[in-house]
Amino acid sequence: MDMKQFTIQLLSGVVGTLGFALLFRMRKRLVGWAMLGGALTVAVYLVCVQHFELEFFQNFVPALVATAFSEILARLSKSPATQYITCSIIPLVPGSRLYYMMYDLVIGDTAACRAELTLVARIAAGLAVGIIAVSVVVHQLNFHKFKIDVETE
């Protein structure tokens, strides 16, 4: 992938993230951080596409990075991590794959529909597992911190 394609995809991801940040009515001072999260996610995704063959890992690693970034920002800005995660993950949603899957289903091409469905499932699983992995770790850290704070009082 050349630098021009990389830049176009990165800017597209940032603009998409901006659109969803505005749609979700994020506070104006947080929109820039959400856009940075989208840019980071797209950049990691583009690197992973070059290094991993499986769609699961191409989406798992960016989801890990996006969720970790979102959790850190949530603590710093004292706002929910969900808004950052949602905006950062938006560029990875397989919209065209979903479209082609439904198109193949409508025209009756079940083999192509099944192939697209498998690909969409791999992408969705990578995103979900990446988000869940970081969220579980953060939850456990918060739980143990709360438990230690309660025991010392």
MDTraj code that builds the backbone (N, CA, C; nanometers):
import mdtraj as md
import numpy as np

residues = "MET ASP MET LYS GLN PHE THR ILE GLN LEU LEU SER GLY VAL VAL GLY THR LEU GLY PHE ALA LEU LEU PHE ARG MET ARG LYS ARG LEU VAL GLY TRP ALA MET LEU GLY GLY ALA LEU THR VAL ALA VAL TYR LEU VAL CYS VAL GLN HIS PHE GLU LEU GLU PHE PHE GLN ASN PHE VAL PRO ALA LEU VAL ALA THR ALA PHE SER GLU ILE LEU ALA ARG LEU SER LYS SER PRO ALA THR GLN TYR ILE THR CYS SER ILE ILE PRO LEU VAL PRO GLY SER ARG LEU TYR TYR MET MET TYR ASP LEU VAL ILE GLY ASP THR ALA ALA CYS ARG ALA GLU LEU THR LEU VAL ALA ARG ILE ALA ALA GLY LEU ALA VAL GLY ILE ILE ALA VAL SER VAL VAL VAL HIS GLN LEU ASN PHE HIS LYS PHE LYS ILE ASP VAL GLU THR GLU".split()
xyz = np.array([
    [0.0843, -0.1168, 0.0000],
    [0.0000, 0.0000, 0.0000],
    [0.0892, 0.1237, 0.0000],
    [0.0602, 0.2136, -0.0901],
    [0.1411, 0.3344, -0.0962],
    [0.0888, 0.4400, 0.0010],
    [0.1651, 0.5452, 0.0163],
    [0.1340, 0.6482, 0.1148],
    [0.0038, 0.7215, 0.0822],
    [-0.0264, 0.7371, -0.0456],
    [-0.1482, 0.8071, -0.0855],
    [-0.2725, 0.7292, -0.0402],
    [-0.2734, 0.5984, -0.0649],
    [-0.3856, 0.5151, -0.0219],
    [-0.3981, 0.5140, 0.1303],
    [-0.2856, 0.5042, 0.1980],
    [-0.2851, 0.5046, 0.3442],
    [-0.3475, 0.6338, 0.3965],
    [-0.3067, 0.7472, 0.3398],
    [-0.3579, 0.8774, 0.3827],
    [-0.5066, 0.8907, 0.3553],
    [-0.5517, 0.8464, 0.2389],
    [-0.6940, 0.8541, 0.2045],
    [-0.7772, 0.7704, 0.3007],
    [-0.7323, 0.6489, 0.3289],
    [-0.8074, 0.5636, 0.4206],
    [-0.8055, 0.6194, 0.5630],
    [-0.6935, 0.6746, 0.6032],
    [-0.6835, 0.7338, 0.7357],
    [-0.7776, 0.8535, 0.7486],
    [-0.7782, 0.9408, 0.6493],
    [-0.8677, 1.0567, 0.6519],
    [-1.0144, 1.0148, 0.6454],
    [-1.0443, 0.9127, 0.5690],
    [-1.1821, 0.8622, 0.5627],
    [-1.2273, 0.8108, 0.6982],
    [-1.1403, 0.7406, 0.7668],
    [-1.1723, 0.6915, 0.9004],
    [-1.1939, 0.8045, 0.9996],
    [-1.1116, 0.9079, 0.9897],
    [-1.1248, 1.0224, 1.0800],
    [-1.2559, 1.0962, 1.0537],
    [-1.2903, 1.1148, 0.9262],
    [-1.4157, 1.1831, 0.8919],
    [-1.5357, 1.1003, 0.9378],
    [-1.5296, 0.9694, 0.9204],
    [-1.6365, 0.8821, 0.9687],
    [-1.6510, 0.8891, 1.1200],
    [-1.5387, 0.8920, 1.1878],
    [-1.5408, 0.9042, 1.3335],
    [-1.6011, 1.0382, 1.3748],
    [-1.5638, 1.1445, 1.3053],
    [-1.6200, 1.2761, 1.3335],
    [-1.7718, 1.2753, 1.3161],
    [-1.8178, 1.2140, 1.2083],
    [-1.9616, 1.2070, 1.1825],
    [-2.0369, 1.1374, 1.2945],
    [-1.9840, 1.0272, 1.3418],
    [-2.0519, 0.9553, 1.4491],
    [-2.0374, 1.0269, 1.5833],
    [-1.9265, 1.0943, 1.6051],
    [-1.9126, 1.1726, 1.7283],
    [-2.0172, 1.2834, 1.7321],
    [-2.0413, 1.3469, 1.6189],
    [-2.1446, 1.4502, 1.6128],
    [-2.2836, 1.3887, 1.6239],
    [-2.3036, 1.2740, 1.5620],
    [-2.4329, 1.2058, 1.5701],
    [-2.4657, 1.1663, 1.7143],
    [-2.3651, 1.1229, 1.7888],
    [-2.3843, 1.0836, 1.9281],
    [-2.3824, 1.2028, 2.0230],
    [-2.3680, 1.3223, 1.9675],
    [-2.3686, 1.4471, 2.0447],
    [-2.2647, 1.4472, 2.1572],
    [-2.1439, 1.4081, 2.1193],
    [-2.0345, 1.4155, 2.2161],
    [-2.0077, 1.5616, 2.2490],
    [-1.9570, 1.5844, 2.3691],
    [-1.9185, 1.7207, 2.4045],
    [-1.8093, 1.7678, 2.3091],
    [-1.8175, 1.8931, 2.2709],
    [-1.7266, 1.9471, 2.1692],
    [-1.5794, 1.9315, 2.2060],
    [-1.5489, 1.9425, 2.3333],
    [-1.4082, 1.9307, 2.3735],
    [-1.3571, 1.7866, 2.3641],
    [-1.4471, 1.6891, 2.3499],
    [-1.4075, 1.5485, 2.3420],
    [-1.4050, 1.4954, 2.1990],
    [-1.4618, 1.5699, 2.1047],
    [-1.4704, 1.5228, 1.9661],
    [-1.3316, 1.5025, 1.9053],
    [-1.2407, 1.5927, 1.9341],
    [-1.1039, 1.5787, 1.8821],
    [-1.0363, 1.4517, 1.9306],
    [-1.0600, 1.4173, 2.0562],
    [-1.0030, 1.2942, 2.1120],
    [-1.0650, 1.1712, 2.0452],
    [-1.1948, 1.1790, 2.0179],
    [-1.2606, 1.0678, 1.9488],
    [-1.2029, 1.0517, 1.8085],
    [-1.1776, 1.1629, 1.7416],
    [-1.1180, 1.1567, 1.6073],
    [-0.9777, 1.0976, 1.6126],
    [-0.9032, 1.1315, 1.7157],
    [-0.7695, 1.0732, 1.7332],
    [-0.7807, 0.9216, 1.7525],
    [-0.8811, 0.8794, 1.8290],
    [-0.9047, 0.7360, 1.8468],
    [-0.9376, 0.6671, 1.7149],
    [-1.0196, 0.7316, 1.6322],
    [-1.0518, 0.6761, 1.5006],
    [-0.9287, 0.6665, 1.4119],
    [-0.8454, 0.7705, 1.4153],
    [-0.7226, 0.7693, 1.3358],
    [-0.6282, 0.6587, 1.3823],
    [-0.6150, 0.6445, 1.5125],
    [-0.5297, 0.5398, 1.5691],
    [-0.5800, 0.4015, 1.5292],
    [-0.7099, 0.3829, 1.5377],
    [-0.7693, 0.2539, 1.5027],
    [-0.7461, 0.2200, 1.3556],
    [-0.7688, 0.3162, 1.2681],
    [-0.7494, 0.2928, 1.1242],
    [-0.6028, 0.2659, 1.0933],
    [-0.5135, 0.3410, 1.1554],
    [-0.3706, 0.3198, 1.1313],
    [-0.3276, 0.1798, 1.1754],
    [-0.3732, 0.1369, 1.2913],
    [-0.3392, 0.0024, 1.3396],
    [-0.4002, -0.1025, 1.2467],
    [-0.5230, -0.0793, 1.2020],
    [-0.5879, -0.1731, 1.1096],
    [-0.5076, -0.1868, 0.9803],
    [-0.4655, -0.0750, 0.9243],
    [-0.3906, -0.0801, 0.7976],
    [-0.2574, -0.1525, 0.8143],
    [-0.1943, -0.1383, 0.9282],
    [-0.0711, -0.2126, 0.9558],
    [-0.1027, -0.3610, 0.9710],
    [-0.2107, -0.3934, 1.0405],
    [-0.2477, -0.5336, 1.0628],
    [-0.2866, -0.6038, 0.9329],
    [-0.3461, -0.5316, 0.8402],
    [-0.3818, -0.5905, 0.7101],
    [-0.2556, -0.6364, 0.6379],
    [-0.1471, -0.5626, 0.6562],
    [-0.0207, -0.5988, 0.5926],
    [0.0465, -0.7192, 0.6605],
    [0.0185, -0.7389, 0.7904],
    [0.0902, -0.8420, 0.8665],
    [0.0103, -0.9687, 0.8947],
    [-0.1214, -0.9592, 0.8956],
    [-0.2054, -1.0749, 0.9269],
    [-0.2890, -1.1130, 0.8055],
    [-0.3044, -1.2423, 0.7866],
    [-0.3842, -1.2919, 0.6747],
    [-0.5315, -1.3070, 0.7133],
    [-0.5578, -1.3471, 0.8363],
    [-0.6945, -1.3712, 0.8806],
    [-0.7653, -1.2420, 0.9193],
    [-0.8894, -1.2295, 0.8767],
    [-0.9691, -1.1101, 0.9067],
    [-0.9903, -1.0929, 1.0568],
    [-0.9979, -1.2042, 1.1287],
    [-1.0169, -1.1971, 1.2734],
    [-0.9066, -1.1141, 1.3377],
    [-0.7812, -1.1454, 1.3078],
    [-0.6685, -1.0741, 1.3684],
    [-0.6521, -0.9337, 1.3120],
    [-0.6932, -0.9136, 1.1859],
    [-0.6883, -0.7804, 1.1271],
    [-0.7809, -0.6838, 1.2003],
    [-0.8817, -0.7353, 1.2664],
    [-0.9765, -0.6521, 1.3401],
    [-0.9617, -0.6638, 1.4914],
    [-0.9080, -0.7752, 1.5374],
    [-0.8890, -0.7969, 1.6807],
    [-0.7886, -0.6977, 1.7396],
    [-0.6740, -0.6841, 1.6775],
    [-0.5689, -0.5956, 1.7292],
    [-0.6140, -0.4491, 1.7297],
    [-0.6733, -0.3969, 1.6205],
    [-0.7233, -0.2590, 1.6272],
    [-0.8318, -0.2404, 1.7334],
    [-0.9149, -0.3413, 1.7537],
    [-1.0178, -0.3313, 1.8579],
    [-0.9534, -0.3258, 1.9960],
    [-0.8477, -0.4022, 2.0177],
    [-0.7733, -0.3938, 2.1440],
    [-0.7198, -0.2532, 2.1666],
    [-0.6564, -0.1994, 2.0638],
    [-0.5960, -0.0660, 2.0744],
    [-0.7042, 0.0399, 2.0965],
    [-0.8126, 0.0323, 2.0197],
    [-0.9207, 0.1308, 2.0324],
    [-0.9839, 0.1261, 2.1710],
    [-1.0041, 0.0071, 2.2234],
    [-1.0669, -0.0055, 2.3544],
    [-0.9729, 0.0425, 2.4644],
    [-0.8462, 0.0091, 2.4552],
    [-0.7500, 0.0567, 2.5552],
    [-0.7418, 0.2095, 2.5521],
    [-0.7346, 0.2656, 2.4326],
    [-0.7322, 0.4115, 2.4167],
    [-0.8588, 0.4736, 2.4759],
    [-0.9727, 0.4118, 2.4500],
    [-1.1010, 0.4624, 2.4994],
    [-1.1098, 0.4559, 2.6506],
    [-1.0626, 0.3497, 2.7091],
    [-1.0656, 0.3369, 2.8549],
    [-0.9756, 0.4409, 2.9208],
    [-0.8602, 0.4641, 2.8626],
    [-0.7690, 0.5657, 2.9168],
    [-0.8334, 0.7038, 2.9058],
    [-0.8882, 0.7358, 2.7883],
    [-0.9540, 0.8650, 2.7705],
    [-1.0735, 0.8819, 2.8636],
    [-1.1463, 0.7754, 2.8856],
    [-1.2628, 0.7823, 2.9740],
    [-1.2203, 0.8204, 3.1156],
    [-1.1103, 0.7648, 3.1615],
    [-1.0622, 0.7982, 3.2961],
    [-1.0139, 0.9425, 3.3016],
    [-0.9436, 0.9854, 3.1980],
    [-0.8897, 1.1215, 3.1978],
    [-0.9984, 1.2276, 3.1844],
    [-1.1007, 1.1996, 3.1034],
    [-1.2057, 1.2993, 3.0790],
    [-1.3271, 1.2816, 3.1698],
    [-1.3244, 1.1760, 3.2511],
    [-1.4374, 1.1452, 3.3400],
    [-1.5689, 1.1369, 3.2633],
    [-1.5636, 1.0625, 3.1544],
    [-1.6828, 1.0388, 3.0718],
    [-1.6858, 0.8903, 3.0342],
    [-1.7998, 0.8411, 2.9875],
    [-1.8101, 0.6978, 2.9579],
    [-1.7166, 0.6530, 2.8448],
    [-1.6581, 0.5371, 2.8631],
    [-1.5694, 0.4819, 2.7604],
    [-1.6474, 0.4386, 2.6369],
    [-1.7742, 0.4082, 2.6543],
    [-1.8559, 0.3573, 2.5441],
    [-1.8603, 0.4539, 2.4263],
    [-1.8690, 0.5830, 2.4551],
    [-1.8771, 0.6793, 2.3458],
    [-1.7476, 0.6819, 2.2650],
    [-1.6345, 0.6680, 2.3308],
    [-1.5071, 0.6638, 2.2598],
    [-1.4915, 0.5337, 2.1818],
    [-1.5280, 0.4219, 2.2443],
    [-1.5155, 0.2925, 2.1776],
    [-1.6012, 0.2892, 2.0518],
    [-1.7256, 0.3329, 2.0647],
    [-1.8172, 0.3293, 1.9507],
    [-1.7640, 0.4131, 1.8357],
    [-1.7207, 0.5338, 1.8649],
    [-1.6693, 0.6207, 1.7589],
    [-1.5397, 0.5668, 1.6979],
    [-1.4544, 0.5098, 1.7808],
    [-1.3264, 0.4589, 1.7303],
    [-1.3414, 0.3327, 1.6461],
    [-1.4408, 0.2508, 1.6772],
    [-1.4599, 0.1240, 1.6072],
    [-1.5360, 0.1422, 1.4757],
    [-1.6102, 0.2505, 1.4620],
    [-1.6938, 0.2731, 1.3435],
    [-1.6189, 0.2518, 1.2111],
    [-1.4951, 0.2993, 1.1953],
    [-1.4277, 0.2762, 1.0661],
    [-1.4029, 0.1287, 1.0341],
    [-1.4110, 0.0415, 1.1344],
    [-1.3848, -0.1002, 1.1107],
    [-1.5106, -0.1807, 1.0781],
    [-1.6265, -0.1195, 1.0922],
    [-1.7521, -0.1913, 1.0669],
    [-1.7573, -0.2306, 0.9198],
    [-1.7847, -0.3584, 0.8907],
    [-1.7799, -0.4070, 0.7519],
    [-1.9072, -0.3759, 0.6730],
    [-1.9344, -0.2496, 0.6504],
    [-2.0572, -0.2084, 0.5828],
    [-2.0715, -0.2642, 0.4425],
    [-1.9646, -0.2573, 0.3636],
    [-1.9737, -0.3077, 0.2254],
    [-1.9939, -0.4590, 0.2237],
    [-1.9302, -0.5279, 0.3158],
    [-1.9467, -0.6740, 0.3233],
    [-2.0904, -0.7111, 0.3589],
    [-2.1505, -0.6357, 0.4509],
    [-2.2908, -0.6597, 0.4854],
    [-2.3817, -0.6338, 0.3654],
    [-2.3511, -0.5289, 0.2911],
    [-2.4300, -0.4967, 0.1718],
    [-2.4226, -0.6105, 0.0706],
    [-2.3007, -0.6560, 0.0405],
    [-2.2849, -0.7624, -0.0590],
    [-2.3455, -0.8939, -0.0110],
    [-2.3395, -0.9190, 0.1189],
    [-2.4023, -1.0397, 0.1724],
    [-2.5527, -1.0352, 0.1484],
    [-2.6140, -0.9217, 0.1795],
    [-2.7586, -0.9075, 0.1590],
    [-2.7944, -0.9091, 0.0108],
    [-2.7107, -0.8487, -0.0713],
    [-2.7340, -0.8486, -0.2152],
    [-2.7326, -0.9915, -0.2684],
    [-2.6328, -1.0690, -0.2275],
    [-2.6241, -1.2088, -0.2707],
    [-2.7433, -1.2898, -0.2213],
    [-2.7905, -1.2590, -0.1032],
    [-2.9079, -1.3268, -0.0492],
    [-3.0319, -1.2939, -0.1325],
    [-3.0485, -1.1675, -0.1680],
    [-3.1657, -1.1244, -0.2450],
    [-3.1661, -1.1836, -0.3857],
    [-3.0502, -1.1882, -0.4508],
    [-3.0468, -1.2430, -0.5872],
    [-3.0431, -1.3957, -0.5881],
    [-3.0289, -1.4569, -0.4713],
    [-3.0354, -1.6023, -0.4627],
    [-2.9028, -1.6745, -0.4757],
    [-2.7921, -1.6023, -0.4692],
    [-2.6601, -1.6641, -0.4771],
    [-2.6169, -1.7059, -0.3361],
    [-2.6645, -1.8228, -0.2947],
    [-2.6421, -1.8659, -0.1567],
    [-2.4953, -1.8950, -0.1258],
    [-2.4194, -1.9416, -0.2239],
    [-2.2779, -1.9702, -0.1996],
    [-2.2011, -1.8409, -0.1708],
    [-2.2255, -1.7388, -0.2506],
    [-2.1588, -1.6103, -0.2283],
    [-2.2070, -1.5463, -0.0985],
    [-2.3361, -1.5607, -0.0700],
    [-2.3923, -1.5076, 0.0545],
    [-2.3273, -1.5746, 0.1751],
    [-2.3104, -1.7044, 0.1690],
    [-2.2476, -1.7783, 0.2779],
    [-2.1014, -1.7361, 0.2963],
    [-2.0312, -1.7135, 0.1850],
    [-1.8918, -1.6701, 0.1930],
    [-1.8814, -1.5312, 0.2570],
    [-1.9685, -1.4395, 0.2171],
    [-1.9690, -1.3051, 0.2759],
    [-2.0088, -1.3101, 0.4230],
    [-2.1057, -1.3938, 0.4552],
    [-2.1496, -1.4077, 0.5944],
    [-2.0356, -1.4580, 0.6826],
    [-1.9600, -1.5536, 0.6326],
    [-1.8452, -1.6054, 0.7075],
    [-1.7424, -1.4955, 0.7319],
    [-1.7163, -1.4155, 0.6300],
    [-1.6212, -1.3053, 0.6427],
    [-1.6709, -1.2009, 0.7426],
    [-1.7983, -1.1652, 0.7330],
    [-1.8569, -1.0688, 0.8271],
    [-1.8505, -1.1228, 0.9699],
    [-1.8765, -1.2498, 0.9871],
    [-1.8716, -1.3109, 1.1208],
    [-1.7299, -1.3075, 1.1775],
    [-1.6303, -1.3313, 1.0947],
    [-1.4917, -1.3246, 1.1417],
    [-1.4546, -1.1838, 1.1848],
    [-1.4966, -1.0858, 1.1055],
    [-1.4670, -0.9462, 1.1390],
    [-1.5376, -0.9073, 1.2682],
    [-1.6657, -0.9409, 1.2783],
    [-1.7427, -0.9074, 1.3989],
    [-1.6850, -0.9768, 1.5217],
    [-1.6427, -1.1013, 1.5064],
    [-1.5830, -1.1737, 1.6192],
    [-1.4526, -1.1078, 1.6619],
    [-1.3711, -1.0668, 1.5682],
    [-1.2462, -0.9978, 1.6020],
    [-1.2711, -0.8694, 1.6787],
    [-1.3688, -0.7919, 1.6329],
    [-1.4026, -0.6672, 1.7019],
    [-1.4554, -0.6955, 1.8425],
    [-1.5478, -0.7891, 1.8520],
    [-1.6097, -0.8193, 1.9813],
    [-1.5085, -0.8733, 2.0811],
    [-1.4266, -0.9665, 2.0389],
    [-1.3289, -1.0267, 2.1313],
    [-1.2252, -0.9227, 2.1743],
    [-1.1838, -0.8359, 2.0827],
    [-1.0894, -0.7299, 2.1183],
    [-1.1458, -0.6349, 2.2221],
    [-1.2717, -0.5942, 2.2032],
    [-1.3363, -0.5038, 2.2988],
    [-1.3554, -0.5729, 2.4331],
    [-1.4026, -0.6953, 2.4300],
    [-1.4290, -0.7685, 2.5538],
    [-1.3002, -0.7947, 2.6311],
    [-1.1929, -0.8293, 2.5625],
    [-1.0668, -0.8605, 2.6309],
    [-1.0189, -0.7425, 2.7144],
    [-1.0157, -0.6250, 2.6549],
    [-0.9692, -0.5077, 2.7292],
    [-1.0695, -0.4695, 2.8373],
    [-1.1973, -0.4769, 2.8063],
    [-1.3002, -0.4397, 2.9042],
    [-1.2959, -0.5289, 3.0277],
    [-1.2712, -0.6571, 3.0084],
    [-1.2616, -0.7493, 3.1221],
    [-1.1407, -0.7156, 3.2082],
    [-1.0288, -0.6873, 3.1455],
    [-0.9086, -0.6516, 3.2214],
    [-0.9325, -0.5238, 3.3011],
    [-0.9920, -0.4232, 3.2381],
    [-1.0203, -0.2971, 3.3084],
    [-1.1181, -0.3204, 3.4226],
    [-1.2200, -0.4008, 3.3982],
    [-1.3171, -0.4301, 3.5036],
    [-1.2495, -0.4993, 3.6217],
    [-1.1640, -0.5955, 3.5936],
    [-1.0948, -0.6665, 3.7015],
    [-1.0031, -0.5725, 3.7799],
    [-0.9344, -0.4846, 3.7094],
    [-0.8488, -0.3876, 3.7785],
    [-0.9313, -0.2950, 3.8672],
    [-1.0437, -0.2487, 3.8166],
    [-1.1315, -0.1626, 3.8963],
    [-1.1900, -0.2379, 4.0152],
    [-1.2273, -0.3635, 3.9945],
    [-1.2842, -0.4443, 4.1021],
    [-1.1829, -0.4641, 4.2144],
    [-1.0602, -0.4984, 4.1778],
    [-0.9578, -0.5212, 4.2796],
    [-0.9202, -0.3912, 4.3499],
    [-0.9193, -0.2798, 4.2781],
    [-0.8912, -0.1507, 4.3403],
    [-1.0014, -0.1174, 4.4412],
    [-1.1267, -0.1398, 4.4025],
    [-1.2385, -0.1139, 4.4927],
    [-1.2316, -0.2052, 4.6144],
    [-1.1983, -0.3311, 4.5919],
    [-1.1895, -0.4282, 4.7019],
    [-1.0792, -0.3893, 4.8000],
    [-0.9665, -0.3434, 4.7486],
    [-0.8560, -0.3022, 4.8345],
    [-0.8957, -0.1769, 4.9119],
    [-0.9621, -0.0812, 4.8446],
    [-1.0053, 0.0420, 4.9117],
    [-1.1040, 0.0118, 5.0240],
    [-1.1960, -0.0808, 5.0020],
    [-1.2958, -0.1155, 5.1025],
    [-1.2298, -0.1858, 5.2224],
    [-1.1336, -0.2739, 5.1958],
    [-1.0695, -0.3492, 5.3023],
    [-0.9826, -0.2597, 5.3911],
    [-0.9262, -0.1532, 5.3352],
    [-0.8390, -0.0657, 5.4143],
    [-0.9170, 0.0315, 5.5018],
    [-1.0467, 0.0484, 5.4744],
    [-1.1265, 0.1424, 5.5547],
    [-1.1752, 0.0822, 5.6811],
])
top = md.Topology()
chain = top.add_chain()
for i, resn in enumerate(residues, 1):
    res = top.add_residue(resn, chain, resSeq=i)
    for name in ("N", "CA", "C"):
        top.add_atom(name, md.element.get_by_symbol(name[0]), res)
traj = md.Trajectory(xyz[None], top)
